[in-house]
Amino acid sequence: MKKMIVLAVMGLFGTQFAKAQVAKGDFLVGGNVGVYNRTDKPDGSDDKETTTAFGISPKVGYAISDKWMVGVFATTSFGTHKEEVAGVETKDQTTSIAPGIFVRNYHNLGSSKFAFFGEANVSYEFGQQKTDGTKTSSFNTINANVLPGIAYFVTKSFVLEGTFGGIMYANTVNKAEPSGAKFKTSEFGLSFTDQFTLGVSFLF
């Protein structure tokens, strides 16, 4: 009897595991919500910098195998950078849109409904920046990211997922307003604590 119960439990977990797997030919429709926050304050000074950002990123993907997913996405971002120096505060606001492509590799966690995944994505971002309400620049950026994530398969068709920072590279061309002067910047970063995204996906 005990053996039958154990086999039944194993069968149940096995069924859940099978349902949790991404299958070749599956379509993914979903999106992420990202939040970023960072504050820098020099020791012994009242000066500080605070950066906050919020982004929404719908995506569509296609499973080319049981582990690999490819797809497209478009991220809309809103950011604020506040700098306080000698009691004077400056506020910069940034808005942008970034369409892109992604590739994702899933690794199932034993016989659970969880799976780790690694994602690489590339996007082309364009937007503008305002300082204290006045437009000061426009920009376009090529972004490349490699990031870790975890997915929880609530059902075969409904998935919760989150990503944690990662490795990023950005190459930006800024155009100053109203002069039209252009300048380029490049940035490389590695972080797993400053940025977290939470998403919901549907597989069918």
MDAnalysis code that builds the backbone (N, CA, C; Angstrom):
import MDAnalysis as mda
import numpy as np

u = mda.Universe.empty(612, n_residues=204, atom_resindex=np.repeat(np.arange(204), 3), trajectory=True)
u.add_TopologyAttr("name", ["N", "CA", "C"] * 204)
u.add_TopologyAttr("resid", np.arange(1, 205))
u.add_TopologyAttr("resname", ["MET", "LYS", "LYS", "MET", "ILE", "VAL", "LEU", "ALA", "VAL", "MET", "GLY", "LEU", "PHE", "GLY", "THR", "GLN", "PHE", "ALA", "LYS", "ALA", "GLN", "VAL", "ALA", "LYS", "GLY", "ASP", "PHE", "LEU", "VAL", "GLY", "GLY", "ASN", "VAL", "GLY", "VAL", "TYR", "ASN", "ARG", "THR", "ASP", "LYS", "PRO", "ASP", "GLY", "SER", "ASP", "ASP", "LYS", "GLU", "THR", "THR", "THR", "ALA", "PHE", "GLY", "ILE", "SER", "PRO", "LYS", "VAL", "GLY", "TYR", "ALA", "ILE", "SER", "ASP", "LYS", "TRP", "MET", "VAL", "GLY", "VAL", "PHE", "ALA", "THR", "THR", "SER", "PHE", "GLY", "THR", "HIS", "LYS", "GLU", "GLU", "VAL", "ALA", "GLY", "VAL", "GLU", "THR", "LYS", "ASP", "GLN", "THR", "THR", "SER", "ILE", "ALA", "PRO", "GLY", "ILE", "PHE", "VAL", "ARG", "ASN", "TYR", "HIS", "ASN", "LEU", "GLY", "SER", "SER", "LYS", "PHE", "ALA", "PHE", "PHE", "GLY", "GLU", "ALA", "ASN", "VAL", "SER", "TYR", "GLU", "PHE", "GLY", "GLN", "GLN", "LYS", "THR", "ASP", "GLY", "THR", "LYS", "THR", "SER", "SER", "PHE", "ASN", "THR", "ILE", "ASN", "ALA", "ASN", "VAL", "LEU", "PRO", "GLY", "ILE", "ALA", "TYR", "PHE", "VAL", "THR", "LYS", "SER", "PHE", "VAL", "LEU", "GLU", "GLY", "THR", "PHE", "GLY", "GLY", "ILE", "MET", "TYR", "ALA", "ASN", "THR", "VAL", "ASN", "LYS", "ALA", "GLU", "PRO", "SER", "GLY", "ALA", "LYS", "PHE", "LYS", "THR", "SER", "GLU", "PHE", "GLY", "LEU", "SER", "PHE", "THR", "ASP", "GLN", "PHE", "THR", "LEU", "GLY", "VAL", "SER", "PHE", "LEU", "PHE"])
u.atoms.positions = np.array([
    [0.832, -1.205, 0.000],
    [0.000, 0.000, 0.000],
    [0.870, 1.260, 0.000],
    [1.891, 1.250, 0.897],
    [2.783, 2.401, 0.966],
    [3.488, 2.608, -0.372],
    [3.889, 1.470, -0.984],
    [4.584, 1.561, -2.266],
    [3.663, 2.172, -3.322],
    [2.393, 1.813, -3.280],
    [1.440, 2.355, -4.245],
    [1.262, 3.856, -4.049],
    [1.241, 4.279, -2.770],
    [1.106, 5.709, -2.479],
    [2.317, 6.468, -2.998],
    [3.512, 5.912, -2.722],
    [4.743, 6.549, -3.193],
    [4.737, 6.662, -4.709],
    [4.345, 5.580, -5.390],
    [4.297, 5.597, -6.847],
    [3.279, 6.613, -7.357],
    [2.157, 6.718, -6.629],
    [1.135, 7.691, -7.027],
    [1.655, 9.114, -6.891],
    [2.361, 9.388, -5.774],
    [2.941, 10.720, -5.558],
    [3.980, 11.023, -6.626],
    [4.844, 10.021, -6.916],
    [5.855, 10.211, -7.946],
    [5.200, 10.460, -9.296],
    [4.104, 9.751, -9.542],
    [3.386, 9.958, -10.790],
    [2.801, 11.348, -10.881],
    [2.287, 11.846, -9.743],
    [1.725, 13.188, -9.704],
    [2.790, 14.221, -10.008],
    [3.960, 14.106, -9.315],
    [5.041, 15.048, -9.560],
    [5.541, 14.940, -10.992],
    [5.587, 13.714, -11.487],
    [6.026, 13.528, -12.860],
    [5.103, 14.216, -13.839],
    [3.801, 14.147, -13.570],
    [2.829, 14.811, -14.425],
    [3.007, 16.317, -14.365],
    [3.207, 16.857, -13.146],
    [3.421, 18.287, -12.997],
    [4.679, 18.719, -13.737],
    [5.724, 17.893, -13.627],
    [6.985, 18.220, -14.284],
    [6.809, 18.249, -15.793],
    [6.085, 17.254, -16.313],
    [5.863, 17.202, -17.755],
    [5.087, 18.428, -18.224],
    [4.095, 18.821, -17.432],
    [3.308, 19.992, -17.796],
    [4.131, 21.267, -17.704],
    [5.179, 21.259, -16.842],
    [5.968, 22.459, -16.636],
    [6.939, 22.711, -17.774],
    [7.275, 21.686, -18.547],
    [8.268, 21.825, -19.587],
    [7.754, 22.635, -20.768],
    [8.682, 23.422, -21.337],
    [8.399, 24.091, -22.597],
    [8.561, 23.065, -23.709],
    [7.601, 22.979, -24.596],
    [7.642, 21.989, -25.674],
    [7.905, 22.669, -27.012],
    [8.619, 21.978, -27.867],
    [8.891, 22.493, -29.205],
    [7.572, 22.826, -29.899],
    [7.515, 24.015, -30.482],
    [6.298, 24.449, -31.157],
    [5.397, 25.323, -30.314],
    [5.691, 25.460, -28.999],
    [4.892, 26.332, -28.130],
    [5.084, 27.797, -28.518],
    [4.008, 28.573, -28.390],
    [4.085, 30.024, -28.519],
    [3.988, 30.646, -27.130],
    [4.766, 31.688, -26.896],
    [4.737, 32.412, -25.633],
    [4.231, 33.825, -25.888],
    [3.256, 34.254, -25.106],
    [2.762, 35.629, -25.142],
    [2.746, 36.131, -23.711],
    [3.412, 37.239, -23.458],
    [3.467, 37.729, -22.081],
    [4.148, 39.070, -21.998],
    [4.683, 39.353, -20.828],
    [5.356, 40.621, -20.632],
    [5.972, 40.733, -19.258],
    [6.873, 41.708, -19.124],
    [7.560, 41.960, -17.862],
    [7.309, 43.386, -17.397],
    [7.391, 43.573, -16.101],
    [7.397, 44.896, -15.493],
    [8.709, 45.030, -14.741],
    [9.488, 46.051, -15.065],
    [10.801, 46.220, -14.443],
    [10.867, 47.460, -13.574],
    [11.561, 47.351, -12.450],
    [11.749, 48.471, -11.528],
    [13.228, 48.585, -11.182],
    [13.761, 49.803, -11.245],
    [15.172, 50.042, -10.925],
    [15.255, 51.212, -9.959],
    [16.097, 51.084, -8.951],
    [16.280, 52.174, -7.996],
    [17.711, 52.159, -7.468],
    [18.338, 53.335, -7.473],
    [19.702, 53.440, -6.950],
    [19.923, 54.829, -6.378],
    [20.560, 54.889, -5.217],
    [20.901, 56.153, -4.569],
    [22.380, 56.157, -4.225],
    [23.083, 57.214, -4.627],
    [24.504, 57.384, -4.317],
    [24.667, 58.630, -3.465],
    [25.381, 58.476, -2.340],
    [25.613, 59.596, -1.441],
    [27.040, 59.521, -0.910],
    [27.899, 60.500, -1.269],
    [29.289, 60.487, -0.794],
    [29.361, 60.579, 0.730],
    [30.337, 59.904, 1.317],
    [30.529, 59.970, 2.767],
    [30.851, 61.397, 3.203],
    [30.211, 61.820, 4.285],
    [30.476, 63.136, 4.840],
    [29.876, 64.280, 4.060],
    [28.938, 63.991, 3.171],
    [28.327, 65.032, 2.351],
    [26.816, 64.872, 2.344],
    [26.114, 66.004, 2.198],
    [24.660, 65.973, 2.078],
    [24.216, 65.828, 0.622],
    [25.175, 65.891, -0.315],
    [24.845, 65.731, -1.727],
    [24.434, 64.283, -2.007],
    [23.543, 64.096, -2.958],
    [23.152, 62.731, -3.316],
    [22.544, 62.681, -4.716],
    [22.594, 61.499, -5.298],
    [21.980, 61.228, -6.590],
    [21.016, 60.059, -6.441],
    [19.834, 60.196, -7.004],
    [18.840, 59.121, -6.950],
    [18.310, 58.851, -8.353],
    [18.368, 57.594, -8.753],
    [17.865, 57.189, -10.062],
    [16.768, 56.146, -9.885],
    [15.621, 56.389, -10.483],
    [14.525, 55.418, -10.460],
    [14.029, 55.225, -11.889],
    [13.584, 54.009, -12.198],
    [13.087, 53.727, -13.543],
    [12.001, 52.665, -13.481],
    [11.080, 52.766, -14.428],
    [9.980, 51.814, -14.529],
    [9.803, 51.451, -15.996],
    [9.674, 50.162, -16.293],
    [9.534, 49.740, -17.676],
    [8.504, 48.641, -17.858],
    [7.818, 48.665, -18.994],
    [6.851, 47.630, -19.365],
    [7.310, 47.015, -20.684],
    [7.360, 45.686, -20.742],
    [7.926, 45.023, -21.910],
    [7.090, 43.817, -22.351],
    [6.113, 44.003, -23.246],
    [5.385, 42.855, -23.801],
    [6.288, 42.073, -24.748],
    [6.065, 40.753, -24.851],
    [6.900, 39.937, -25.726],
    [6.115, 38.773, -26.311],
    [6.612, 38.279, -27.444],
    [6.063, 37.104, -28.114],
    [7.228, 36.201, -28.483],
    [7.118, 34.899, -28.159],
    [8.203, 33.977, -28.444],
    [7.715, 32.676, -29.050],
    [8.671, 31.927, -29.603],
    [8.366, 30.626, -30.207],
    [9.436, 29.632, -29.781],
    [9.014, 28.462, -29.285],
    [9.952, 27.435, -28.825],
    [10.444, 26.621, -30.019],
    [11.740, 26.743, -30.324],
    [12.310, 25.983, -31.433],
    [12.756, 24.593, -30.975],
    [12.773, 24.377, -29.638],
    [13.030, 23.051, -29.067],
    [12.445, 23.037, -27.665],
    [12.656, 21.948, -26.912],
    [12.137, 21.871, -25.544],
    [12.890, 22.781, -24.580],
    [14.017, 23.339, -24.995],
    [14.814, 24.193, -24.119],
    [15.016, 25.607, -24.656],
    [14.864, 25.796, -25.962],
    [15.204, 27.083, -26.565],
    [13.965, 27.823, -27.065],
    [13.937, 29.138, -26.751],
    [12.849, 30.016, -27.154],
    [13.449, 31.252, -27.832],
    [12.885, 31.681, -28.949],
    [13.298, 32.918, -29.605],
    [12.066, 33.798, -29.767],
    [12.281, 35.124, -29.806],
    [11.124, 35.987, -29.928],
    [11.460, 37.451, -30.060],
    [10.426, 38.278, -29.983],
    [10.548, 39.726, -30.110],
    [9.866, 40.387, -28.911],
    [10.266, 41.626, -28.639],
    [9.676, 42.380, -27.530],
    [9.772, 43.870, -27.830],
    [9.091, 44.675, -27.030],
    [9.173, 46.129, -27.123],
    [9.032, 46.696, -25.714],
    [10.046, 47.427, -25.277],
    [10.062, 47.967, -23.917],
    [9.786, 49.466, -23.920],
    [8.846, 49.894, -23.102],
    [8.585, 51.314, -22.881],
    [9.074, 51.666, -21.483],
    [9.942, 52.682, -21.391],
    [10.582, 53.010, -20.111],
    [10.340, 54.459, -19.715],
    [10.249, 54.664, -18.402],
    [10.116, 55.990, -17.812],
    [11.130, 56.082, -16.674],
    [11.988, 57.098, -16.705],
    [13.021, 57.200, -15.675],
    [13.153, 58.609, -15.129],
    [13.617, 58.698, -13.880],
    [13.859, 59.983, -13.224],
    [15.215, 59.946, -12.532],
    [15.995, 61.003, -12.748],
    [17.297, 61.130, -12.090],
    [17.319, 62.461, -11.336],
    [17.458, 62.383, -10.019],
    [17.516, 63.586, -9.192],
    [18.921, 63.741, -8.621],
    [19.454, 64.949, -8.742],
    [20.784, 65.244, -8.208],
    [20.695, 66.470, -7.307],
    [21.126, 66.302, -6.083],
    [21.088, 67.397, -5.109],
    [22.512, 67.767, -4.720],
    [22.921, 68.997, -5.065],
    [24.267, 69.493, -4.782],
    [24.151, 70.841, -4.085],
    [24.732, 70.934, -2.900],
    [24.712, 72.173, -2.112],
    [23.291, 72.690, -1.924],
    [22.361, 71.780, -1.717],
    [20.985, 72.159, -1.447],
    [20.157, 72.489, -2.674],
    [20.761, 72.422, -3.867],
    [20.041, 72.713, -5.108],
    [19.741, 71.399, -5.827],
    [18.469, 71.173, -6.163],
    [18.061, 69.916, -6.794],
    [17.794, 70.096, -8.282],
    [18.323, 69.169, -9.072],
    [18.077, 69.116, -10.511],
    [17.373, 67.804, -10.824],
    [16.338, 67.875, -11.659],
    [15.544, 66.685, -11.959],
    [15.523, 66.427, -13.463],
    [16.023, 65.260, -13.866],
    [15.994, 64.837, -15.259],
    [14.956, 63.730, -15.429],
    [14.174, 63.811, -16.492],
    [13.181, 62.782, -16.798],
    [13.448, 62.211, -18.184],
    [13.382, 60.891, -18.303],
    [13.670, 60.216, -19.561],
    [12.519, 59.291, -19.940],
    [12.116, 59.334, -21.206],
    [11.124, 58.392, -21.733],
    [11.699, 57.760, -22.995],
    [11.421, 56.474, -23.209],
    [11.975, 55.803, -24.382],
    [11.163, 54.572, -24.765],
    [11.359, 54.127, -26.005],
    [10.780, 52.889, -26.527],
    [11.908, 52.079, -27.155],
    [11.931, 50.756, -26.891],
    [13.024, 49.915, -27.375],
    [12.502, 48.577, -27.902],
    [12.279, 48.452, -29.221],
    [11.950, 47.142, -29.788],
    [13.204, 46.280, -29.876],
    [13.041, 44.946, -29.749],
    [14.213, 44.083, -29.786],
    [13.882, 42.621, -29.999],
    [14.923, 41.793, -29.984],
    [14.794, 40.346, -30.134],
    [15.449, 39.661, -28.943],
    [15.010, 38.429, -28.630],
    [15.598, 37.698, -27.511],
    [15.715, 36.216, -27.831],
    [16.631, 35.550, -27.125],
    [16.757, 34.098, -27.165],
    [16.891, 33.625, -25.726],
    [16.203, 32.544, -25.392],
    [16.156, 32.074, -23.999],
    [16.390, 30.566, -23.947],
    [17.145, 30.122, -22.915],
    [17.428, 28.701, -22.717],
    [16.923, 28.273, -21.343],
    [16.029, 27.265, -21.301],
    [15.423, 26.794, -20.055],
    [16.151, 25.565, -19.509],
    [16.244, 25.497, -18.168],
    [16.776, 24.309, -17.483],
    [15.822, 23.965, -16.344],
    [15.126, 22.843, -16.451],
    [14.153, 22.457, -15.436],
    [14.836, 22.081, -14.126],
    [14.164, 22.409, -13.009],
    [14.694, 22.135, -11.672],
    [14.115, 20.826, -11.154],
    [14.809, 19.737, -11.428],
    [14.373, 18.442, -10.923],
    [12.950, 18.121, -11.316],
    [12.178, 17.635, -10.340],
    [10.785, 17.264, -10.606],
    [9.816, 18.313, -10.064],
    [10.248, 19.567, -10.068],
    [9.386, 20.640, -9.574],
    [8.794, 21.413, -10.744],
    [8.002, 22.422, -10.426],
    [7.418, 23.280, -11.454],
    [8.301, 24.485, -11.752],
    [9.501, 24.514, -11.172],
    [10.417, 25.627, -11.379],
    [11.414, 25.320, -12.492],
    [11.870, 26.369, -13.150],
    [12.928, 26.230, -14.151],
    [13.780, 27.493, -14.136],
    [15.091, 27.312, -14.200],
    [15.987, 28.438, -14.408],
    [16.074, 28.705, -15.906],
    [16.349, 29.962, -16.266],
    [16.611, 30.243, -17.676],
    [17.649, 31.352, -17.796],
    [18.365, 31.306, -18.888],
    [19.274, 32.384, -19.238],
    [18.739, 33.045, -20.497],
    [18.785, 34.374, -20.525],
    [18.256, 35.104, -21.682],
    [19.278, 36.098, -22.205],
    [19.418, 36.160, -23.511],
    [20.219, 37.188, -24.173],
    [19.281, 37.988, -25.070],
    [19.414, 39.306, -25.034],
    [18.556, 40.126, -25.886],
    [19.303, 41.338, -26.423],
    [18.841, 41.827, -27.550],
    [19.394, 43.019, -28.195],
    [18.223, 43.908, -28.594],
    [18.366, 45.221, -28.351],
    [17.285, 46.140, -28.705],
    [17.839, 47.455, -29.230],
    [16.989, 48.180, -29.955],
    [17.316, 49.526, -30.433],
    [16.365, 50.488, -29.740],
    [16.926, 51.357, -28.922],
    [16.127, 52.255, -28.082],
    [16.215, 53.692, -28.587],
    [15.088, 54.395, -28.571],
    [15.091, 55.813, -28.915],
    [14.165, 56.555, -27.961],
    [14.578, 57.782, -27.599],
    [13.784, 58.529, -26.632],
    [14.276, 59.944, -26.453],
    [13.828, 60.584, -25.382],
    [14.211, 61.960, -25.108],
    [14.373, 62.192, -23.612],
    [15.072, 63.288, -23.303],
    [15.318, 63.643, -21.909],
    [14.910, 65.093, -21.668],
    [14.300, 65.313, -20.508],
    [13.930, 66.660, -20.091],
    [14.593, 66.984, -18.762],
    [15.026, 68.238, -18.611],
    [15.598, 68.706, -17.354],
    [14.707, 69.802, -16.801],
    [14.162, 69.560, -15.622],
    [13.233, 70.500, -14.987],
    [12.117, 70.912, -15.949],
    [11.617, 69.925, -16.728],
    [10.476, 70.150, -17.605],
    [10.794, 70.620, -19.007],
    [12.065, 70.925, -19.309],
    [12.459, 71.408, -20.632],
    [13.257, 70.343, -21.373],
    [12.880, 70.062, -22.639],
    [13.592, 69.056, -23.422],
    [15.032, 69.486, -23.647],
    [15.974, 68.621, -23.291],
    [17.397, 68.944, -23.409],
    [18.132, 68.063, -24.403],
    [17.591, 66.873, -24.701],
    [18.279, 65.996, -25.647],
    [17.359, 64.889, -26.140],
    [17.744, 64.307, -27.274],
    [17.134, 63.078, -27.769],
    [18.261, 62.072, -27.943],
    [17.929, 60.791, -28.004],
    [18.995, 59.793, -28.057],
    [18.521, 58.520, -28.736],
    [19.485, 57.730, -29.198],
    [19.217, 56.368, -29.649],
    [20.331, 55.477, -29.127],
    [19.961, 54.273, -28.715],
    [20.890, 53.372, -28.032],
    [20.748, 51.949, -28.546],
    [21.878, 51.286, -28.734],
    [21.885, 49.852, -28.990],
    [22.201, 49.163, -27.669],
    [21.267, 48.356, -27.183],
    [21.422, 47.651, -25.906],
    [21.639, 46.160, -26.137],
    [22.520, 45.570, -25.339],
    [22.723, 44.120, -25.347],
    [22.777, 43.649, -23.899],
    [22.015, 42.606, -23.571],
    [21.928, 42.121, -22.192],
    [21.983, 40.600, -22.134],
    [22.619, 40.096, -21.078],
    [22.584, 38.675, -20.746],
    [22.145, 38.589, -19.296],
    [21.059, 37.880, -19.012],
    [20.512, 37.911, -17.659],
    [19.964, 36.555, -17.234],
    [20.035, 36.272, -15.918],
    [19.469, 35.033, -15.373],
    [18.028, 35.244, -14.946],
    [17.254, 34.167, -14.925],
    [15.868, 34.270, -14.488],
    [15.352, 32.950, -13.959],
    [14.177, 33.007, -13.361],
    [13.522, 31.801, -12.859],
    [12.053, 31.846, -13.254],
    [11.518, 30.695, -13.652],
    [10.114, 30.592, -14.065],
    [9.397, 29.575, -13.191],
    [8.146, 29.884, -12.855],
    [7.299, 28.955, -12.107],
    [6.075, 28.652, -12.959],
    [5.928, 27.381, -13.343],
    [4.832, 26.957, -14.200],
    [3.614, 26.624, -13.337],
    [2.755, 27.619, -13.138],
    [1.536, 27.419, -12.354],
    [0.697, 26.325, -13.007],
    [0.569, 26.395, -14.315],
    [-0.017, 25.331, -15.137],
    [0.839, 25.238, -16.393],
    [0.491, 24.337, -17.273],
    [1.212, 24.225, -18.539],
    [1.135, 25.525, -19.325],
    [0.016, 26.240, -19.181],
    [-0.219, 27.431, -19.999],
    [0.065, 28.742, -19.292],
    [0.203, 28.731, -17.966],
    [0.360, 29.967, -17.199],
    [1.671, 29.937, -16.430],
    [2.541, 30.929, -16.687],
    [3.892, 30.936, -16.118],
    [4.189, 32.281, -15.461],
    [4.726, 32.233, -14.243],
    [5.254, 33.418, -13.571],
    [6.767, 33.402, -13.726],
    [7.370, 34.555, -13.990],
    [8.816, 34.580, -14.170],
    [9.428, 35.869, -13.642],
    [10.690, 35.777, -13.252],
    [11.416, 36.941, -12.769],
    [12.851, 36.894, -13.245],
    [13.452, 38.065, -13.490],
    [14.859, 38.152, -13.866],
    [15.579, 39.074, -12.895],
    [16.899, 38.874, -12.786],
    [17.683, 39.577, -11.775],
    [18.928, 40.188, -12.412],
    [18.857, 41.492, -12.723],
    [20.026, 42.193, -13.225],
    [20.681, 41.498, -14.391],
    [22.009, 41.283, -14.289],
    [22.736, 40.597, -15.336],
    [23.878, 41.427, -15.878],
    [24.326, 41.069, -17.084],
    [25.411, 41.773, -17.761],
    [24.801, 42.632, -18.862],
    [25.213, 43.897, -18.938],
    [24.634, 44.785, -19.930],
    [25.706, 45.599, -20.656],
    [25.402, 45.936, -21.906],
    [26.252, 46.831, -22.696],
    [25.334, 47.780, -23.452],
    [25.709, 49.057, -23.491],
    [24.904, 50.055, -24.192],
    [25.811, 51.024, -24.939],
    [25.451, 51.313, -26.172],
    [26.157, 52.298, -26.991],
    [25.145, 53.354, -27.404],
    [25.359, 54.585, -26.956],
    [24.357, 55.641, -27.099],
    [24.877, 56.825, -27.897],
    [24.013, 57.377, -28.744],
    [24.281, 58.636, -29.435],
    [23.269, 59.656, -28.926],
    [23.755, 60.714, -28.289],
    [22.901, 61.779, -27.765],
    [22.949, 62.995, -28.687],
    [21.813, 63.642, -28.846],
    [21.728, 64.876, -29.616],
    [21.196, 65.970, -28.703],
    [22.032, 66.988, -28.453],
    [21.661, 68.071, -27.543],
    [20.645, 68.999, -28.200],
    [19.742, 69.527, -27.374],
    [18.758, 70.503, -27.837],
    [19.057, 71.853, -27.182],
    [18.958, 72.970, -27.913],
    [18.571, 73.063, -29.333],
    [19.768, 73.113, -30.288],
    [20.996, 72.954, -29.787],
    [22.185, 73.126, -30.618],
    [22.330, 72.058, -31.698],
    [21.844, 70.836, -31.433],
    [22.001, 69.753, -32.390],
    [23.322, 69.026, -32.288],
    [24.161, 69.411, -31.337],
    [25.461, 68.754, -31.156],
    [25.269, 67.307, -30.717],
    [26.094, 66.400, -31.279],
    [25.988, 64.979, -30.964],
    [27.230, 64.484, -30.233],
    [27.013, 63.545, -29.327],
    [28.140, 62.890, -28.663],
    [27.759, 61.456, -28.331],
    [28.788, 60.585, -28.290],
    [28.572, 59.157, -28.084],
    [29.099, 58.710, -26.727],
    [28.421, 57.729, -26.139],
    [28.877, 57.119, -24.890],
    [28.696, 55.606, -24.981],
    [29.559, 54.882, -24.284],
    [29.445, 53.428, -24.180],
    [29.463, 53.050, -22.712],
    [28.675, 52.047, -22.348],
    [28.569, 51.634, -20.948],
    [28.519, 50.118, -20.848],
    [29.267, 49.596, -19.882],
    [29.256, 48.162, -19.600],
    [28.997, 47.991, -18.111],
    [28.104, 47.076, -17.737],
    [27.781, 46.905, -16.322],
    [27.478, 45.470, -15.962],
    [27.632, 45.179, -14.678],
    [27.333, 43.856, -14.131],
    [26.664, 44.041, -12.781],
    [25.425, 43.588, -12.653],
    [24.698, 43.743, -11.396],
    [23.605, 42.691, -11.296],
    [23.401, 42.180, -10.072],
    [22.336, 41.202, -9.846],
    [21.411, 41.635, -8.704],
    [21.570, 42.894, -8.255],
    [20.772, 43.354, -7.120],
    [19.992, 44.636, -7.406],
    [20.485, 45.504, -8.316],
    [19.844, 46.799, -8.536],
    [18.535, 46.698, -9.303],
    [18.419, 45.699, -10.168],
    [17.265, 45.641, -11.059],
    [16.573, 44.287, -10.980],
    [15.246, 44.334, -10.898],
    [14.441, 43.116, -10.843],
    [13.227, 43.300, -11.738],
    [12.914, 42.290, -12.535],
    [11.704, 42.342, -13.352],
    [10.810, 41.165, -13.012],
    [9.522, 41.401, -13.040],
    [8.528, 40.368, -12.766],
    [7.607, 40.277, -13.969],
    [7.361, 39.048, -14.434],
    [6.551, 38.894, -15.630],
    [5.551, 37.761, -15.551],
    [4.601, 37.791, -16.461],
    [3.593, 36.741, -16.613],
    [3.574, 36.332, -18.080],
    [3.571, 35.025, -18.335],
    [3.541, 34.527, -19.708],
    [2.481, 33.442, -19.866],
    [1.978, 33.327, -21.085],
    [1.027, 32.271, -21.440],
    [1.622, 31.447, -22.574],
    [1.577, 30.133, -22.433],
    [2.065, 29.216, -23.458],
    [0.885, 28.518, -24.124],
    [0.940, 28.397, -25.428],
    [-0.123, 27.679, -26.129],
    [0.405, 27.120, -27.450],
])
